[in-house]
Amino acid sequence: MRLRSSAGEAKQRSETTVAAPPVKTILVAGGGVMGSGIALVCALGGKKVRVLDIDAAALERARRAIEQKWRFMTEMALARGDSDRLVEDIAFFPAEAIEAAAEGVDLCFEALPDSLVLKREVIGRLNTAMAPRAPIATNSGNLLVDEIVASMADPTRVLCAHWINPPHVMPPVEVCPGTHTSADAVEMTMRCLRDVGKRPMLLRRDVPGRIANRLHFAMLNEAIKLIDEDIADADDIDTVARYTFIMRGALFGPLGALDVYGGKESSLKILDYLYEATGNPVYAATAVHRARAEVEKTSGRDASRWRSGELPDRQTCDRQVAALMKFLKANEAVGHGTQDSN
Ligand SMILES: NC(=O)c1ccc[n+]([C@@H]2O[C@H](COP(=O)([O-])OP(=O)(O)OC[C@H]3O[C@@H](n4cnc5c(N)ncnc54)[C@H](O)[C@@H]3O)[C@@H](O)[C@H]2O)c1
């Protein structure tokens, strides 16, 4: 390991993005669970990578984590290459050398612990030390970009790039601009993520939970409430979820699955019934859903689709669902799932 210790809104995003330069050198601030995976992805994607962490011991843990994740990737045939060289090429900097770490960097992925005070302090220092325009993308799960940049001299380069754990495996990264983030910063971050093989999803604005946590935790809480209300056991709840909407959702997403398998009007009826019966605001149907149901009634299912992209025809979808079902059942046979009664 080489240890380096030497040293607004739409109007604000309206500037041109054509000139946004490509990202060559990336700083990953925080080499823990997320940062080590992010660093690996960037190194595998051909970027020059630097990792910043507290001290030599933390950096050694980060280096080992990167190697371990790299071995996992090669075992799973998700990566190829020479691990020694890959890790040798990563430069490691302790926190005291933050200015040296930031020099000449084109983009920073920040993966520090989720503390507002710490993120403000470190991002504030990076903001001064990094070249103008180089984006700083926070991975924070619970802090919004606008909270982090409050009272920061230049908030235009700060945005959120929310990687999903494990970051070296999961394809999507949620990219969320704050109120003041520039179009350049967004474009450079999106391009860099695509370069390293990720699927960046651009949200129109930064909101609590973004997409993944908002959907995931709404469902998770409902599952836990079923236990709390003594309706069913966890194994049975998981079996119903895995072999129904999660299985279809894994292939087509919840909205795509509704386009393929369900009607807008019938789903609306179920929501209205659940809302009336439970009073739970999670089930309160939206105006946009009612409007789609109306389009379905007057112009048919195709006209009322949520998804604009191509979805396979129903027969192909059924085949894919059956193939996934076989995979899940095969996993149960080796003890990785709950046993259903069929
Ligand atoms: N773990 C997850 O599942 C997950 C998923 C998505 C997003 N996130 C977000 O990613 C961020 C990082 O989470 P994590 O789970 O990787 O945390 P972690 O605790 O595993 O890693 C944080 C790293 O930052 C280092 N660090 C602390 N202070 C530092 C400083 N002053 N300078 C440099 N490095 C410092 C720590 O030593 C540690 O290695 C958080 O904002 C979290 O909300 C986490």
The ligand as an SDF file (V2000), in Angstrom:
LIG
                    3D

 44 48  0  0  0  0  0  0  0  0999 V2000
  -23.8580    0.7360    4.6060 N   0  0  0  0  0  0  0  0  0  0  0  0
  -24.8850    0.8280    3.7790 C   0  0  0  0  0  0  0  0  0  0  0  0
  -25.6600   -0.1270    3.5700 O   0  0  0  0  0  0  0  0  0  0  0  0
  -25.1330    2.1270    3.0400 C   0  0  0  0  0  0  0  0  0  0  0  0
  -25.9320    2.1080    1.8780 C   0  0  0  0  0  0  0  0  0  0  0  0
  -26.1200    3.2880    1.1620 C   0  0  0  0  0  0  0  0  0  0  0  0
  -25.5600    4.4740    1.6340 C   0  0  0  0  0  0  0  0  0  0  0  0
  -24.8060    4.4580    2.7750 N   0  0  0  0  0  0  0  0  0  0  0  0
  -24.1880    5.7230    3.1970 C   0  0  0  0  0  0  0  0  0  0  0  0
  -22.8010    5.6740    2.8860 O   0  0  0  0  0  0  0  0  0  0  0  0
  -22.0650    6.4290    3.8500 C   0  0  0  0  0  0  0  0  0  0  0  0
  -20.9770    5.5580    4.4270 C   0  0  0  0  0  0  0  0  0  0  0  0
  -21.5610    4.4370    5.0330 O   0  0  0  0  0  0  0  0  0  0  0  0
  -20.6880    3.1280    5.3660 P   0  0  0  0  0  0  0  0  0  0  0  0
  -21.6910    2.0800    5.7440 O   0  0  0  0  0  0  0  0  0  0  0  0
  -19.7180    2.8660    4.3010 O   0  0  0  0  0  0  0  0  0  0  0  0
  -19.9180    3.6260    6.6920 O   0  0  0  0  0  0  0  0  0  0  0  0
  -18.5790    2.9990    7.3250 P   0  0  0  0  0  0  0  0  0  0  0  0
  -18.6220    3.3690    8.7560 O   0  0  0  0  0  0  0  0  0  0  0  0
  -18.4320    1.5710    6.9530 O   0  0  0  0  0  0  0  0  0  0  0  0
  -17.4240    3.8060    6.5800 O   0  0  0  0  0  0  0  0  0  0  0  0
  -17.1280    5.1410    6.8660 C   0  0  0  0  0  0  0  0  0  0  0  0
  -15.6180    5.3120    6.7150 C   0  0  0  0  0  0  0  0  0  0  0  0
  -15.3100    6.6980    6.8870 O   0  0  0  0  0  0  0  0  0  0  0  0
  -14.1200    6.7840    7.6430 C   0  0  0  0  0  0  0  0  0  0  0  0
  -14.0090    8.1140    8.2720 N   0  0  0  0  0  0  0  0  0  0  0  0
  -14.5740    8.5580    9.4100 C   0  0  0  0  0  0  0  0  0  0  0  0
  -14.1980    9.8400    9.6420 N   0  0  0  0  0  0  0  0  0  0  0  0
  -13.3860   10.2020    8.6110 C   0  0  0  0  0  0  0  0  0  0  0  0
  -12.6860   11.3880    8.2750 C   0  0  0  0  0  0  0  0  0  0  0  0
  -12.7330   12.4770    9.0390 N   0  0  0  0  0  0  0  0  0  0  0  0
  -11.9450   11.4170    7.1460 N   0  0  0  0  0  0  0  0  0  0  0  0
  -11.8600   10.3320    6.3580 C   0  0  0  0  0  0  0  0  0  0  0  0
  -12.5070    9.1600    6.6250 N   0  0  0  0  0  0  0  0  0  0  0  0
  -13.2560    9.0990    7.7390 C   0  0  0  0  0  0  0  0  0  0  0  0
  -14.2300    5.6390    8.6510 C   0  0  0  0  0  0  0  0  0  0  0  0
  -12.9800    5.2920    9.2090 O   0  0  0  0  0  0  0  0  0  0  0  0
  -14.8260    4.5370    7.7730 C   0  0  0  0  0  0  0  0  0  0  0  0
  -13.8250    3.7530    7.1410 O   0  0  0  0  0  0  0  0  0  0  0  0
  -23.0710    6.9320    4.8600 C   0  0  0  0  0  0  0  0  0  0  0  0
  -23.4350    8.2550    4.5420 O   0  0  0  0  0  0  0  0  0  0  0  0
  -24.2780    6.0220    4.6790 C   0  0  0  0  0  0  0  0  0  0  0  0
  -25.5070    6.6650    4.9660 O   0  0  0  0  0  0  0  0  0  0  0  0
  -24.5730    3.3190    3.4770 C   0  0  0  0  0  0  0  0  0  0  0  0
  1  2  1  0
  2  3  2  0
  2  4  1  0
  4  5  1  0
  4 44  2  0
  5  6  2  0
  6  7  1  0
  7  8  2  0
  8  9  1  0
  8 44  1  0
  9 10  1  0
  9 42  1  0
 10 11  1  0
 11 12  1  0
 11 40  1  0
 12 13  1  0
 13 14  1  0
 14 15  2  0
 14 16  1  0
 14 17  1  0
 17 18  1  0
 18 19  2  0
 18 20  1  0
 18 21  1  0
 21 22  1  0
 22 23  1  0
 23 24  1  0
 23 38  1  0
 24 25  1  0
 25 26  1  0
 25 36  1  0
 26 27  1  0
 26 35  1  0
 27 28  2  0
 28 29  1  0
 29 30  1  0
 29 35  2  0
 30 31  1  0
 30 32  2  0
 32 33  1  0
 33 34  2  0
 34 35  1  0
 36 37  1  0
 36 38  1  0
 38 39  1  0
 40 41  1  0
 40 42  1  0
 42 43  1  0
M  CHG  2   8   1  16  -1
M  END
$$$$
